Amino acid sequence: MLYKNIGNSSLGIAIAYFTCNGYVVSIPLNDTQDYDLVVEKDKILYKVQLKGTSFKTKYNVYQVALKSCGGTKGAFYKTVKESNADLLFIVTKNRDCYLIPIEKLKKTYTLNLGNAYNKYLVSVNN
């Protein structure tokens, strides 16, 4: 997965995961909200923030940025924890997927996907 395509790939992989697991998937019309997808299961709506990463720490663990930057100067404006999303769906370069409830995040700016997060690993091949 090329770095420049990791965002698009993450979106496609997330849609495949939720669809294969019985969710109805909706895609917002713009990108001004705090979430990238809305999914529904058992009449409950969940707002999902997507993140993709190809960066590994010196300990060979994937790390994902939890902050959002934008505008003409690329200024920091919000973290995932500060958003109104319910779930964080992460895709790594080797296509490992994590589905983490936002309230379970302990870190604010970056997240190292070490052993503590293995319980949130999910498979698109269900």
VMD Tcl script that draws the C-alpha trace (Angstrom):
set ca {
  {0.00 0.00 0.00}
  {1.60 3.27 -1.07}
  {1.69 6.02 1.53}
  {-0.19 8.47 -0.72}
  {-3.00 5.93 -1.09}
  {-3.27 4.93 2.57}
  {-6.24 7.26 3.19}
  {-8.24 5.94 0.24}
  {-7.27 2.36 1.04}
  {-8.30 2.83 4.68}
  {-11.72 4.07 3.58}
  {-12.24 1.09 1.28}
  {-11.05 -1.41 3.89}
  {-13.29 0.14 6.57}
  {-16.32 0.01 4.28}
  {-15.55 -3.66 3.52}
  {-15.16 -4.47 7.24}
  {-18.42 -2.85 8.31}
  {-20.39 -4.20 5.34}
  {-19.10 -7.75 5.89}
  {-20.11 -7.49 9.55}
  {-23.72 -6.54 8.94}
  {-23.55 -2.76 9.29}
  {-25.29 -0.32 7.00}
  {-22.60 2.14 5.86}
  {-23.21 5.81 5.03}
  {-20.60 8.21 3.70}
  {-20.93 11.92 4.59}
  {-21.17 14.34 1.66}
  {-18.31 16.56 2.85}
  {-15.28 16.41 5.12}
  {-16.08 19.15 7.61}
  {-17.42 16.81 10.29}
  {-15.40 14.89 12.91}
  {-16.08 11.51 11.33}
  {-15.55 9.78 8.01}
  {-18.35 7.20 8.07}
  {-21.65 6.63 9.78}
  {-22.50 2.99 10.38}
  {-25.70 1.46 11.70}
  {-26.28 -1.88 13.35}
  {-29.29 -2.97 15.39}
  {-30.85 0.49 14.92}
  {-27.85 2.21 16.57}
  {-25.79 4.79 14.67}
  {-22.04 5.10 15.20}
  {-19.81 7.89 13.87}
  {-16.46 6.47 12.73}
  {-13.17 8.35 12.38}
  {-10.69 6.64 10.02}
  {-6.92 6.73 10.33}
  {-4.27 5.03 8.27}
  {-0.60 4.65 9.10}
  {2.59 3.37 7.57}
  {4.84 4.80 10.30}
  {6.63 2.46 12.71}
  {8.45 3.42 15.89}
  {12.04 2.36 16.57}
  {10.49 -0.63 18.38}
  {8.83 -1.77 15.12}
  {5.33 -0.87 16.33}
  {2.89 1.04 14.14}
  {2.08 4.53 15.36}
  {-0.93 6.58 14.29}
  {-1.45 10.32 14.68}
  {-4.61 11.17 16.59}
  {-4.54 14.87 15.80}
  {-5.99 16.59 12.78}
  {-4.25 19.37 10.89}
  {-5.48 21.43 8.00}
  {-6.01 24.76 6.42}
  {-3.48 26.63 4.34}
  {-0.82 26.44 7.08}
  {-1.49 22.84 8.15}
  {-2.31 24.02 11.66}
  {-3.35 21.57 14.38}
  {-7.03 21.93 15.24}
  {-8.40 18.86 17.03}
  {-7.61 15.38 18.33}
  {-9.71 12.26 17.86}
  {-10.46 12.27 21.60}
  {-11.89 15.78 21.29}
  {-14.09 14.84 18.35}
  {-17.68 13.67 18.51}
  {-16.85 10.36 16.82}
  {-17.79 7.12 18.56}
  {-15.30 4.71 17.00}
  {-11.77 4.89 15.62}
  {-10.98 2.54 12.72}
  {-7.24 2.25 12.00}
  {-5.60 0.53 9.04}
  {-1.84 -0.09 9.01}
  {0.35 -0.41 5.95}
  {0.29 -4.21 6.27}
  {-3.54 -4.06 6.43}
  {-3.97 -4.82 10.13}
  {-7.24 -3.21 11.24}
  {-8.19 -1.92 14.66}
  {-11.65 -0.86 15.82}
  {-11.33 1.14 19.03}
  {-14.11 2.92 20.94}
  {-13.04 6.55 21.35}
  {-13.60 6.41 25.12}
  {-10.91 3.67 25.37}
  {-8.20 5.98 24.01}
  {-5.77 7.01 26.72}
  {-3.42 9.01 24.51}
  {-4.24 12.32 22.85}
  {-1.77 13.00 20.03}
  {-0.31 9.64 18.95}
  {-1.13 6.00 19.55}
  {1.35 3.13 19.46}
  {-0.43 -0.04 18.34}
  {1.44 -2.40 20.64}
  {0.18 -5.41 22.57}
  {-2.24 -3.32 24.65}
  {-4.35 -2.74 21.53}
  {-4.34 -6.31 20.18}
  {-7.82 -6.85 21.67}
  {-9.11 -4.29 19.16}
  {-7.71 -6.08 16.09}
  {-10.47 -6.94 13.63}
  {-10.52 -8.83 10.36}
  {-12.20 -7.89 7.11}
  {-12.35 -11.61 6.27}
  {-15.22 -12.42 8.66}
}
mol new
graphics top color blue
foreach p $ca { graphics top sphere $p radius 0.5 }
foreach p [lrange $ca 0 end-1] q [lrange $ca 1 end] { graphics top cylinder $p $q radius 0.2 }
display resetview
